Amino acid sequence: MRLSGKTYQQTTTIAVLAIFLSVPQLRFSVAPKITSFPHSWNFVAYQSQQATTRTNGKIAFSSDRNGFLDIYVMNADGSNQRQLTFGAVNPTDGFRRTGATNPMWSPDGRRIAFIGNLEYQKYNLNVMNADGTRIKKITDGINVSYATWSPDGTTLLFSDACGSIDNVLCPINIYRVNVDGTGLTKLTNNTTGTEDLEPAWSPDGTKIAFISIKDNDWTGIYVMNTDGTNRLRLTSSQANDDSPKWSQDGSKIAFKRSYDAFGTDGDV
């Protein structure tokens, strides 16, 4: 059994690719699905660890320097490092440990969303103030693999995580939830063999780019409306495409393209 929900190591040398989007283009049909290469990436539960900087000039990151995976912030030059979450061992069994990872600044730099099992169970989506106070659990009982803020800071997108058996992809879906934890909405409805991950809001908040992983297919970049309708595949080639990022004007999407099964040979 393997725990699924995509992570890529950020160690490859990369070049630049982009795809151009416009509203009329999003109505066109997509290229045929390629099924000549079975998908064989080894995915794990949580998105790649990366520092994030926002309008306040601070960098949020996760570290296990103190024996627990926790969230920290620091100045852009690495000074004034402060720990915001504090790991613990479950006093009941003396075994289970908390972890907090994948910090994501809100657009205004006042809050940080992160993934953590603060109750020693599921890796839920959480939000806290920039100083680590007022931690609020946004999801309950859902292992979260990836999350991102909406441009206006009122909503979060996330994908869940699950365990796959015998290299058959378990279903992973994309959800939308208000920052106060209300309005949880499942945007995709996959069955076994399909995983939707890495949702990314367009700058105007009207579209969501994401990747979809299917058994016996290459990973592709997709786009859909914010309510999950009008799902459209944008890339279809003999390569695995992931990590979609919108340009500031919303006319382009940058992404990483990998030519091997492990994501170590690719371009951006």
C-alpha positions as a Markdown table, in Angstrom:
| # | Residue | x | y | z |
|---|---|---|---|---|
| 1 | Met | 0.0 | 0.0 | 0.0 |
| 2 | Arg | 1.3 | 3.5 | -0.8 |
| 3 | Leu | -0.1 | 6.8 | 0.4 |
| 4 | Ser | -1.1 | 8.9 | -2.5 |
| 5 | Gly | -1.3 | 12.7 | -3.0 |
| 6 | Lys | 1.4 | 14.2 | -5.1 |
| 7 | Thr | 4.9 | 15.5 | -4.0 |
| 8 | Tyr | 7.8 | 16.4 | -6.2 |
| 9 | Gln | 11.4 | 17.0 | -5.1 |
| 10 | Gln | 12.5 | 20.4 | -6.3 |
| 11 | Thr | 16.0 | 19.3 | -7.4 |
| 12 | Thr | 15.8 | 19.3 | -11.2 |
| 13 | Thr | 17.3 | 21.7 | -13.7 |
| 14 | Ile | 14.5 | 23.4 | -15.5 |
| 15 | Ala | 13.7 | 25.5 | -18.6 |
| 16 | Val | 10.6 | 27.4 | -19.4 |
| 17 | Leu | 7.3 | 26.4 | -21.0 |
| 18 | Ala | 3.9 | 28.2 | -21.0 |
| 19 | Ile | 0.5 | 27.6 | -22.4 |
| 20 | Phe | -1.7 | 30.5 | -23.6 |
| 21 | Leu | -5.3 | 30.7 | -22.5 |
| 22 | Ser | -8.2 | 32.9 | -23.4 |
| 23 | Val | -11.9 | 32.6 | -22.7 |
| 24 | Pro | -12.7 | 31.5 | -26.3 |
| 25 | Gln | -10.0 | 28.8 | -26.2 |
| 26 | Leu | -11.5 | 27.3 | -23.1 |
| 27 | Arg | -14.6 | 26.3 | -25.0 |
| 28 | Phe | -12.7 | 24.1 | -27.5 |
| 29 | Ser | -12.4 | 20.3 | -27.3 |
| 30 | Val | -9.1 | 18.8 | -26.0 |
| 31 | Ala | -6.6 | 16.5 | -27.7 |
| 32 | Pro | -7.2 | 12.7 | -27.4 |
| 33 | Lys | -6.1 | 11.0 | -24.3 |
| 34 | Ile | -2.7 | 9.3 | -24.4 |
| 35 | Thr | -2.7 | 5.8 | -22.9 |
| 36 | Ser | 0.6 | 4.4 | -24.2 |
| 37 | Phe | 2.5 | 4.8 | -20.9 |
| 38 | Pro | 1.1 | 3.6 | -17.6 |
| 39 | His | 1.4 | 6.2 | -14.8 |
| 40 | Ser | 4.0 | 4.9 | -12.4 |
| 41 | Trp | 5.0 | 7.8 | -10.2 |
| 42 | Asn | 5.4 | 7.1 | -6.5 |
| 43 | Phe | 3.3 | 9.8 | -4.8 |
| 44 | Val | 3.2 | 10.6 | -1.1 |
| 45 | Ala | 0.7 | 12.5 | 0.9 |
| 46 | Tyr | 1.9 | 16.1 | 1.1 |
| 47 | Gln | 3.0 | 18.7 | -1.3 |
| 48 | Ser | 6.6 | 19.6 | -1.6 |
| 49 | Gln | 8.1 | 21.7 | 1.2 |
| 50 | Gln | 8.8 | 25.2 | 0.0 |
| 51 | Ala | 9.1 | 28.6 | 1.7 |
| 52 | Thr | 6.4 | 31.1 | 0.8 |
| 53 | Thr | 6.7 | 34.9 | 0.9 |
| 54 | Arg | 3.9 | 37.4 | 0.8 |
| 55 | Thr | 3.2 | 41.1 | 1.0 |
| 56 | Asn | 4.5 | 41.4 | 4.6 |
| 57 | Gly | 8.0 | 40.4 | 3.4 |
| 58 | Lys | 8.1 | 37.4 | 5.7 |
| 59 | Ile | 8.9 | 33.8 | 4.7 |
| 60 | Ala | 6.9 | 31.0 | 6.2 |
| 61 | Phe | 8.5 | 27.5 | 6.1 |
| 62 | Ser | 8.4 | 24.1 | 7.9 |
| 63 | Ser | 11.3 | 22.5 | 9.7 |
| 64 | Asp | 11.9 | 19.5 | 11.9 |
| 65 | Arg | 14.9 | 21.1 | 13.6 |
| 66 | Asn | 13.5 | 20.5 | 17.0 |
| 67 | Gly | 12.4 | 17.0 | 16.5 |
| 68 | Phe | 8.8 | 17.8 | 15.3 |
| 69 | Leu | 7.7 | 19.1 | 11.9 |
| 70 | Asp | 6.5 | 22.7 | 12.7 |
| 71 | Ile | 5.8 | 26.0 | 11.0 |
| 72 | Tyr | 8.3 | 28.9 | 11.3 |
| 73 | Val | 8.6 | 32.4 | 9.9 |
| 74 | Met | 11.6 | 34.6 | 9.2 |
| 75 | Asn | 12.6 | 37.8 | 7.5 |
| 76 | Ala | 13.5 | 37.7 | 3.8 |
| 77 | Asp | 17.3 | 37.7 | 4.8 |
| 78 | Gly | 16.8 | 34.7 | 7.1 |
| 79 | Ser | 16.9 | 36.7 | 10.3 |
| 80 | Asn | 14.4 | 36.8 | 13.2 |
| 81 | Gln | 13.3 | 33.2 | 12.9 |
| 82 | Arg | 10.3 | 32.4 | 15.0 |
| 83 | Gln | 8.5 | 29.1 | 15.7 |
| 84 | Leu | 4.7 | 29.3 | 15.3 |
| 85 | Thr | 3.6 | 25.7 | 16.0 |
| 86 | Phe | 4.9 | 23.4 | 18.6 |
| 87 | Gly | 4.9 | 19.7 | 18.1 |
| 88 | Ala | 3.9 | 17.2 | 20.8 |
| 89 | Val | 3.6 | 13.5 | 21.5 |
| 90 | Asn | 0.2 | 12.1 | 22.3 |
| 91 | Pro | 0.2 | 11.6 | 26.1 |
| 92 | Thr | -2.3 | 8.8 | 25.8 |
| 93 | Asp | -0.2 | 6.4 | 23.7 |
| 94 | Gly | 3.2 | 8.0 | 23.9 |
| 95 | Phe | 3.6 | 7.3 | 20.2 |
| 96 | Arg | 1.6 | 9.5 | 17.8 |
| 97 | Arg | 3.1 | 12.9 | 17.1 |
| 98 | Thr | 1.7 | 16.1 | 15.7 |
| 99 | Gly | 3.1 | 17.7 | 12.5 |
| 100 | Ala | 2.5 | 21.0 | 10.8 |
| 101 | Thr | 3.6 | 21.6 | 7.3 |
| 102 | Asn | 3.0 | 23.4 | 4.0 |
| 103 | Pro | 2.4 | 27.0 | 5.2 |
| 104 | Met | 0.6 | 29.3 | 2.8 |
| 105 | Trp | 0.3 | 33.0 | 3.3 |
| 106 | Ser | -3.1 | 34.7 | 2.8 |
| 107 | Pro | -3.0 | 37.3 | 0.0 |
| 108 | Asp | -2.9 | 40.2 | 2.6 |
| 109 | Gly | -0.1 | 38.5 | 4.7 |
| 110 | Arg | -2.2 | 38.5 | 7.9 |
| 111 | Arg | -2.9 | 34.7 | 8.1 |
| 112 | Ile | -1.2 | 31.4 | 7.3 |
| 113 | Ala | -3.0 | 28.3 | 6.2 |
| 114 | Phe | -1.2 | 25.0 | 6.8 |
| 115 | Ile | -1.7 | 21.3 | 6.9 |
| 116 | Gly | -1.4 | 19.6 | 10.3 |
| 117 | Asn | -2.6 | 16.7 | 12.5 |
| 118 | Leu | -2.8 | 18.8 | 15.7 |
| 119 | Glu | -5.2 | 16.3 | 17.2 |
| 120 | Tyr | -2.8 | 13.4 | 16.4 |
| 121 | Gln | -5.2 | 12.0 | 13.7 |
| 122 | Lys | -6.0 | 13.4 | 10.2 |
| 123 | Tyr | -3.8 | 16.0 | 8.5 |
| 124 | Asn | -6.5 | 18.7 | 8.3 |
| 125 | Leu | -6.4 | 22.1 | 6.8 |
| 126 | Asn | -5.8 | 24.8 | 9.4 |
| 127 | Val | -5.5 | 28.6 | 9.5 |
| 128 | Met | -3.7 | 30.8 | 12.1 |
| 129 | Asn | -2.7 | 34.4 | 12.4 |
| 130 | Ala | 0.7 | 35.5 | 11.2 |
| 131 | Asp | 2.1 | 35.3 | 14.7 |
| 132 | Gly | 0.8 | 31.8 | 15.3 |
| 133 | Thr | -2.2 | 32.7 | 17.4 |
| 134 | Arg | -5.8 | 31.7 | 17.0 |
| 135 | Ile | -5.3 | 28.4 | 15.2 |
| 136 | Lys | -8.6 | 27.3 | 13.6 |
| 137 | Lys | -9.2 | 23.8 | 12.1 |
| 138 | Ile | -10.9 | 24.3 | 8.7 |
| 139 | Thr | -11.5 | 20.7 | 7.7 |
| 140 | Asp | -12.4 | 17.8 | 10.0 |
| 141 | Gly | -11.4 | 14.2 | 9.3 |
| 142 | Ile | -9.9 | 14.9 | 5.8 |
| 143 | Asn | -6.3 | 14.2 | 5.0 |
| 144 | Val | -5.3 | 17.2 | 2.9 |
| 145 | Ser | -2.5 | 17.0 | 0.4 |
| 146 | Tyr | -2.4 | 20.5 | -1.1 |
| 147 | Ala | -4.1 | 23.8 | -0.5 |
| 148 | Thr | -4.1 | 27.4 | -1.8 |
| 149 | Trp | -5.9 | 30.7 | -1.1 |
| 150 | Ser | -8.4 | 32.4 | -3.3 |
| 151 | Pro | -7.2 | 35.8 | -4.6 |
| 152 | Asp | -9.5 | 37.7 | -2.3 |
| 153 | Gly | -8.5 | 35.6 | 0.8 |
| 154 | Thr | -12.0 | 34.5 | 1.6 |
| 155 | Thr | -11.8 | 30.9 | 0.3 |
| 156 | Leu | -9.4 | 28.0 | 0.2 |
| 157 | Leu | -9.0 | 25.2 | -2.4 |
| 158 | Phe | -7.5 | 21.9 | -1.4 |
| 159 | Ser | -7.1 | 18.3 | -2.6 |
| 160 | Asp | -7.5 | 15.4 | -0.2 |
| 161 | Ala | -5.2 | 12.3 | 0.1 |
| 162 | Cys | -5.8 | 8.6 | 0.3 |
| 163 | Gly | -4.0 | 5.2 | 0.2 |
| 164 | Ser | -3.6 | 3.4 | -3.1 |
| 165 | Ile | -3.2 | -0.4 | -3.3 |
| 166 | Asp | -1.4 | -2.4 | -6.0 |
| 167 | Asn | -0.5 | 0.7 | -8.0 |
| 168 | Val | -4.1 | 1.5 | -8.7 |
| 169 | Leu | -4.7 | 5.2 | -8.1 |
| 170 | Cys | -7.3 | 5.8 | -5.3 |
| 171 | Pro | -9.7 | 8.7 | -6.0 |
| 172 | Ile | -8.4 | 12.2 | -5.0 |
| 173 | Asn | -10.7 | 15.2 | -5.4 |
| 174 | Ile | -10.6 | 19.0 | -5.2 |
| 175 | Tyr | -12.7 | 20.9 | -2.6 |
| 176 | Arg | -13.5 | 24.5 | -1.9 |
| 177 | Val | -14.1 | 25.8 | 1.6 |
| 178 | Asn | -14.6 | 29.2 | 3.2 |
| 179 | Val | -11.8 | 30.4 | 5.4 |
| 180 | Asp | -14.1 | 30.1 | 8.5 |
| 181 | Gly | -14.7 | 26.4 | 7.7 |
| 182 | Thr | -18.2 | 26.8 | 6.3 |
| 183 | Gly | -19.4 | 26.0 | 2.8 |
| 184 | Leu | -17.3 | 22.9 | 2.2 |
| 185 | Thr | -17.9 | 21.9 | -1.4 |
| 186 | Lys | -16.6 | 19.0 | -3.4 |
| 187 | Leu | -15.7 | 20.2 | -6.9 |
| 188 | Thr | -14.6 | 17.0 | -8.5 |
| 189 | Asn | -16.1 | 13.5 | -8.1 |
| 190 | Asn | -13.4 | 11.0 | -9.1 |
| 191 | Thr | -13.6 | 7.2 | -8.9 |
| 192 | Thr | -10.7 | 4.8 | -8.6 |
| 193 | Gly | -8.0 | 5.4 | -11.1 |
| 194 | Thr | -8.1 | 9.3 | -11.1 |
| 195 | Glu | -6.5 | 11.9 | -8.9 |
| 196 | Asp | -7.1 | 15.7 | -9.2 |
| 197 | Leu | -4.4 | 17.8 | -7.4 |
| 198 | Glu | -2.7 | 21.1 | -7.2 |
| 199 | Pro | -5.6 | 23.5 | -7.7 |
| 200 | Ala | -4.6 | 27.1 | -8.6 |
| 201 | Trp | -6.9 | 30.0 | -8.7 |
| 202 | Ser | -6.8 | 32.3 | -11.7 |
| 203 | Pro | -6.0 | 35.9 | -10.7 |
| 204 | Asp | -9.5 | 37.1 | -11.3 |
| 205 | Gly | -10.9 | 34.1 | -9.3 |
| 206 | Thr | -13.1 | 32.8 | -12.1 |
| 207 | Lys | -11.1 | 29.7 | -13.1 |
| 208 | Ile | -9.2 | 26.9 | -11.4 |
| 209 | Ala | -6.1 | 25.2 | -13.0 |
| 210 | Phe | -5.1 | 21.8 | -11.7 |
| 211 | Ile | -3.5 | 18.5 | -12.6 |
| 212 | Ser | -5.2 | 15.2 | -13.2 |
| 213 | Ile | -3.5 | 11.9 | -12.8 |
| 214 | Lys | -5.1 | 8.8 | -14.4 |
| 215 | Asp | -4.1 | 5.2 | -14.5 |
| 216 | Asn | -2.3 | 4.4 | -17.9 |
| 217 | Asp | -2.1 | 8.0 | -18.9 |
| 218 | Trp | 0.2 | 10.9 | -18.7 |
| 219 | Thr | -0.5 | 13.6 | -16.2 |
| 220 | Gly | -2.1 | 16.7 | -17.8 |
| 221 | Ile | -3.0 | 20.3 | -16.9 |
| 222 | Tyr | -6.7 | 21.0 | -16.7 |
| 223 | Val | -8.9 | 24.0 | -16.0 |
| 224 | Met | -12.4 | 24.3 | -14.7 |
| 225 | Asn | -14.9 | 26.9 | -13.4 |
| 226 | Thr | -14.8 | 27.6 | -9.6 |
| 227 | Asp | -17.9 | 25.5 | -9.2 |
| 228 | Gly | -16.3 | 22.5 | -10.8 |
| 229 | Thr | -18.1 | 22.7 | -14.2 |
| 230 | Asn | -16.6 | 23.0 | -17.7 |
| 231 | Arg | -13.6 | 20.7 | -17.0 |
| 232 | Leu | -11.2 | 21.0 | -19.9 |
| 233 | Arg | -7.8 | 19.3 | -20.5 |
| 234 | Leu | -5.2 | 21.8 | -21.7 |
| 235 | Thr | -2.1 | 19.6 | -22.2 |
| 236 | Ser | -1.9 | 16.1 | -23.7 |
| 237 | Ser | 1.5 | 14.8 | -24.6 |
| 238 | Gln | 3.9 | 12.0 | -23.8 |
| 239 | Ala | 5.1 | 13.6 | -20.7 |
| 240 | Asn | 3.8 | 14.3 | -17.2 |
| 241 | Asp | 2.7 | 18.0 | -16.6 |
| 242 | Asp | 2.2 | 19.4 | -13.2 |
| 243 | Ser | 2.6 | 22.5 | -10.9 |
| 244 | Pro | 0.4 | 24.9 | -12.8 |
| 245 | Lys | 0.9 | 28.6 | -12.0 |
| 246 | Trp | -1.1 | 31.5 | -13.5 |
| 247 | Ser | 0.5 | 34.6 | -14.9 |
| 248 | Gln | -0.5 | 37.8 | -13.2 |
| 249 | Asp | -2.8 | 38.8 | -16.0 |
| 250 | Gly | -4.4 | 35.4 | -16.2 |
| 251 | Ser | -3.6 | 34.9 | -19.9 |
| 252 | Lys | -1.0 | 32.1 | -19.4 |
| 253 | Ile | -0.2 | 29.1 | -17.2 |
| 254 | Ala | 3.3 | 28.0 | -16.5 |
| 255 | Phe | 3.9 | 24.4 | -15.6 |
| 256 | Lys | 6.5 | 21.7 | -15.2 |
| 257 | Arg | 6.9 | 19.0 | -17.8 |
| 258 | Ser | 8.7 | 15.8 | -16.8 |
| 259 | Tyr | 9.8 | 13.2 | -19.3 |
| 260 | Asp | 10.5 | 10.3 | -17.0 |
| 261 | Ala | 8.4 | 8.4 | -14.4 |
| 262 | Phe | 10.1 | 10.0 | -11.5 |
| 263 | Gly | 9.9 | 13.8 | -12.3 |
| 264 | Thr | 13.7 | 14.1 | -12.4 |
| 265 | Asp | 14.0 | 15.0 | -16.1 |
| 266 | Gly | 11.9 | 17.9 | -17.1 |
| 267 | Asp | 11.3 | 21.5 | -18.1 |
| 268 | Val | 9.1 | 24.3 | -16.8 |
